[in-house]
């Protein structure tokens, strides 16, 4: 095997090991809280030693940042659905919210762990807030479009959007990120009601 081939193989093995660690972390966080996560428990699932963990990550918060990057990639795709939100209807808004609910059904416990980690690490907090900041901007833009079109009475688009997004994410983590999960359809009905009554007042009264 050539030197170049050996280097390529080592990079592949390193990438595979890193992926194993992140996968094991996601599995553990489906079962326990962030406070209960330890390097020993994590690496016992991978078959590797603590030393191997520290070859890939400086510490547990650094690993959480890598998990946020992976989950955030899915949110980027979801965000594409929100870019046309200024031209929408209550039914279309509900469909977009359904995507958000589904995301938390699948990732709620991990997002809860990220929230817990954010209380202890400033970089994790910044990364977590960054996951959803784009949705605040997109929602604010949609509100301004509706205000300009006379479909909503003048309101502070930026602050209303921030309130809607952070209430939404907090509520979804609370209801879908714990041991006892609420019925996703009931959760969707709840968030749809809030958004409809805020952004589609005429429809809410029908």
C-alpha positions in Angstrom: 0.0 0.0 0.0 1.4 3.4 -0.9 2.0 6.2 1.6 -0.9 8.2 0.1 -3.2 5.2 0.4 -2.2 4.7 4.0 -3.0 8.3 4.8 -6.3 8.1 3.0 -7.2 4.9 5.0 -6.2 6.6 8.3 -8.4 9.6 7.5 -11.3 7.2 6.7 -10.8 5.3 10.0 -10.6 8.6 11.9 -13.8 9.7 10.3 -15.5 6.4 11.1 -14.5 6.5 14.7 -15.7 10.1 15.1 -19.0 9.1 13.6 -19.3 6.1 16.0 -18.7 8.5 18.9 -21.4 10.9 17.8 -23.9 8.1 17.1 -23.2 6.6 20.5 -23.8 10.0 22.1 -27.1 10.4 20.3 -28.2 7.0 21.5 -27.2 7.8 25.1 -29.0 11.1 25.1 -32.2 9.3 24.0 -31.9 7.4 27.3 -30.5 9.8 29.8 -30.0 13.5 30.4 -27.0 15.5 29.5 -26.0 15.6 33.2 -25.7 11.8 33.2 -23.6 11.7 30.1 -19.9 10.7 30.7 -17.0 10.0 28.5 -16.7 6.5 30.1 -20.3 5.6 29.4 -20.1 7.0 25.9 -16.9 5.2 24.9 -18.0 1.9 26.4 -20.6 1.9 23.6 -18.0 2.4 20.9 -15.5 -0.2 22.1 -12.8 2.5 22.2 -11.0 4.1 25.1 -11.2 7.5 26.7 -8.0 8.4 25.0 -9.7 7.9 21.6 -12.5 10.3 22.6 -9.9 13.0 23.4 -8.3 12.5 20.0 -11.5 13.7 18.4 -13.0 16.2 21.0 -11.5 18.4 23.6 -14.4 17.7 26.0 -18.1 16.8 26.1 -19.2 20.4 25.2 -17.0 20.2 22.1 -18.7 16.9 21.2 -22.1 18.6 21.7 -21.1 21.3 19.2 -20.5 18.6 16.7 -24.0 17.1 17.4 -25.5 20.5 17.0 -23.8 20.9 13.6 -25.3 17.5 12.5 -28.8 18.3 13.7 -28.5 21.9 12.4 -28.0 20.6 8.9 -31.5 19.2 8.9 -32.8 22.5 10.2 -31.2 24.2 7.2 -33.3 22.1 4.9 -36.4 22.7 7.0 -35.7 26.4 6.8 -36.1 26.3 3.0 -39.8 25.6 3.6 -40.1 28.9 5.6 -38.6 31.2 3.0 -41.9 31.6 1.2 -43.9 32.0 4.4 -44.9 35.6 3.5 -47.3 34.2 0.9 -49.1 31.5 2.8 -52.4 30.4 4.4 -53.3 29.0 7.8 -53.2 25.5 6.2 -49.8 26.1 4.7 -48.5 27.5 8.0 -49.8 24.4 9.8 -47.9 22.2 7.3 -44.7 24.1 8.1 -45.3 23.8 11.8 -45.9 20.1 11.3 -42.3 19.8 10.0 -41.0 21.5 13.1 -43.1 19.2 15.3 -41.8 16.1 13.5 -38.3 17.4 13.9 -38.8 17.5 17.7 -40.5 14.1 17.7 -37.3 12.6 16.3 -34.8 14.9 18.0 -36.5 16.2 21.1 -34.4 14.5 23.6 -31.2 15.5 21.9 -32.4 19.1 21.7 -33.2 19.0 25.4 -29.7 17.7 26.1 -28.4 20.7 24.0 -30.4 23.1 26.1 -29.0 21.5 29.3 -25.5 21.8 27.9 -26.1 25.4 26.9 -26.5 26.2 30.6 -22.9 25.2 31.3 -21.1 26.3 28.1 -21.3 29.6 26.3 -20.2 28.2 22.9 -23.0 25.5 23.1 -25.5 28.2 24.0 -24.4 30.3 21.1 -24.6 27.3 18.7 -28.1 26.4 20.1 -29.4 29.9 19.6 -27.9 30.0 16.1 -29.9 26.8 15.2 -33.1 28.8 15.3 -32.1 32.4 14.7 -32.7 32.0 11.0 -36.3 31.1 11.7 -36.7 34.3 13.7 -35.5 36.3 10.7 -37.7 34.4 8.2 -40.8 34.8 10.4 -40.2 38.5 11.0 -39.9 38.9 7.2 -43.2 37.1 6.7 -44.9 39.2 9.4 -43.7 42.4 7.7 -45.0 41.2 4.4 -48.4 40.5 5.9 -48.5 43.9 7.7 -47.6 45.7 4.4 -50.3 43.8 2.6 -52.9 44.9 5.2 -53.5 41.3 6.3 -52.2 41.9 9.9 -52.5 45.1 12.0 -49.1 46.8 12.5 -47.0 45.0 15.1 -43.4 44.8 16.1 -42.4 42.1 13.5 -39.0 41.4 15.0 -40.1 40.9 18.6 -43.3 39.0 17.7 -41.2 36.7 15.5 -38.7 36.1 18.3 -41.4 35.4 20.8 -43.2 33.0 18.4 -40.1 31.0 17.6 -38.7 30.8 21.1 -42.0 30.0 22.6 -42.4 27.3 19.9 -39.0 25.7 20.5 -39.3 25.8 24.3 -42.8 24.3 24.2 -41.7 21.5 21.8 -38.7 20.6 23.9 -40.9 20.5 27.0 -43.7 18.4 25.4 -41.6 16.2 23.1 -38.2 16.1 24.6 -38.9 14.3 27.9 -39.6 10.8 29.1 -43.4 11.3 28.9 -44.1 12.8 25.5 -47.3 14.5 24.6 -49.4 13.4 21.6 -47.7 15.1 18.6 -51.0 15.9 16.9 -52.3 17.6 20.0 -49.0 19.6 20.2 -49.4 20.6 16.5 -53.0 21.7 17.2 -51.7 23.9 20.0 -48.9 25.6 18.1 -51.2 26.1 15.1 -53.8 27.8 17.2 -51.2 30.2 18.6 -49.8 31.1 15.2 -53.1 31.3 13.4 -54.6 33.7 16.0 -51.5 35.8 15.9 -50.8 35.9 12.1 -54.2 35.1 10.6 -56.7 36.9 12.9 -59.5 36.9 10.3 -59.2 33.1 9.7 -59.0 32.5 13.5 -62.5 34.0 13.9 -64.1 31.9 11.3 
